[in-house]
């Protein structure tokens, strides 16, 4: 038996025939004070791949349209809704009005390891902070629960683009069997 790779057309047909789990369809990814346009592009690409409803951008995080974002996103920013507010309090108000549970992806004294985290019934917003400093101290009190990706090496962090993809896959695994 010979294995053949699928063409990009067949892959697109297969992807568009699927429906992502409801939890992922409702999920929002919030990135605050991200410096790298390439990281922002990768966030859009992962959001599209997992069927995420919206990317929220705040602070000095760059926004589309920018060639550097499009290059990494390969155009995914055209398929994922996004909202930018310089002031993160405006994003918080938006999320609170929609009854979102804010999950801070940060290493804190009370973080839950991702494999142990169980999303509840509320819609989720995953908050990711700056590449170097993490989630701003002034946003910590707005977070409902902190979750971290367990790591076992000498380095204590992952690139934000890797973190977003890892966490989205972790959430997908948790809600895989809840699909209609």
N, C-alpha and C positions, 0 to 999 in steps of 0.2 A: 504494500500500500504506500502510495506516495502522498506526502503532505504538501499542500500548496498554500501560500499566503493569500489572504483575501485582498482584493483590490480595494483602493480607497472608496470607490463607489459602493462596493458590497458592504464594507465596514459602515459607511454612512447609512445605508439602508437598514442594516442590522441595528445600529444605534437608535435610529429614529423609530424603529418598530417597538422599542422598549419603553416602559414607563418607569421612572425612578420611584423609589418608595416615597410615600406621602411625607414622611419626616424630612427627607432631603428636599422635596419640592417646596416645603415651607421654610427651610433653613436659610438663614442669611449669614454671610461671611462679612465681618467688619474688620477692616485694616486701618489702623491709626498711625500716622506719622511714619509711613514707610518711605524710605529714601530712594530705593532702586526702582526705576521704571521697568526693568526686566522682572523684578519680583512681582510688581503689580500685574504685568502681563501674564505671569505664571499663575497668579491667583485667579485671573479670569479664565484661563485655560482649564484649570482644575475645576472651577465652579461650573463651567459648561459641561465638562466630562461627567460630573456627578449629578447634573440636573438641578443645580442650586438656583433658587428664585432670584436672589439679588446679592450684589456686592456693595457694601457700604464703605465709603472712603472718607476719612476725616483728617483734620490737621493739614500737614504739608504733603500728604500723599498725592502723587501726581495722578491726573485723570486722563482718560481718552479724550479726544484723539491725539495720540502721540506715536510716531513711528516706532519708538523703542518698545512701547507697550504692545502694539500690534504685531511686531516681529516675534515676540515671545508668546503672545496669546494666539498667534496665527489667525487673528480675526474673531476670536471667541468673545471679545468685548462687544461685538455687534449682536450677540445672541443672549447675553446675560444682562438683565436690568441692573443699573447701578445708580447710586445716589452719592453726591459729594456735599459735605458740609464741613467748612473749616473748623467750626466750633463743635467738638464732640458732644456737648450737652444737647445740641439739636438732634443728633442721632439718638441719644438716650431718650429724649422725649418721644421721638417717632417710635422707638421700640417699646416703650412703656405703654403708649396708646394702643399698640397692637398686641399687648400682653406677651411679649417675648421674654424667654428665660435667657439671661446673658451668661455665657460660658466663657470665662477668661482662660485663654491658653497661656498659662504662666506657671513657673516654678515658684511656689510659695510654701509657707509653713503648713498649709492645710490643703494642698493640691491632691486631687485624686488621680491615680494613674489611669490613663485612657482605657486600658483593658477592664478596669473595675468600674468605670463610669457607666451609669444607666440613664439615658435620656428619659425624661418624664413625658407627659402628654402635651405640655406647653410647647409651642413652636420655639425653636432654638436660634440664637444668634451667637456665632463663634467669634470672639474678639481676639485679634492678634495685634501685638504691639510692634514697636520699632525694632529693627534688626539688631541693634546693640543694647538698648536699654529696656526693651520689653514694653509691657503695658504701663502707661503713665501712672504715677502714683495717684494723681487726682481722679483717675478712673477706677481704681481698685474697689472703692466702696460701692460702685454701681454694679459690680459683678456678683451674680447669684451663686456661682460655684466655680472653683478653679480646677482645671484639668491639665495634666502634663503628660507628655510622651515619655515613657520610661527609656532611659539611656544607660548604657553600660560601659562606654569608652571614656577616654580621658577628657574629651571636649564636652562641654556642658550644654551645648545648644545645637540646633539645626537651622539651616537657612529657612527663612519664612516660607518660601515656595515649597520646600520639602515638607515643612510642618503642616501647611494647609492641606496638601495632598494626603499626607499620612492620617491626619485627623478626619478628613472627609471619608477616607476609606474605612477608618475605625467606626464611624457613625453608620456607614453603609452596612457593615457587617452586623451591627447591632439591630438594624431595622430590616434586614434582608427578608426575614420570614413574615414581616408585617405587610408585605406588598399585597395589594388586592388581587 
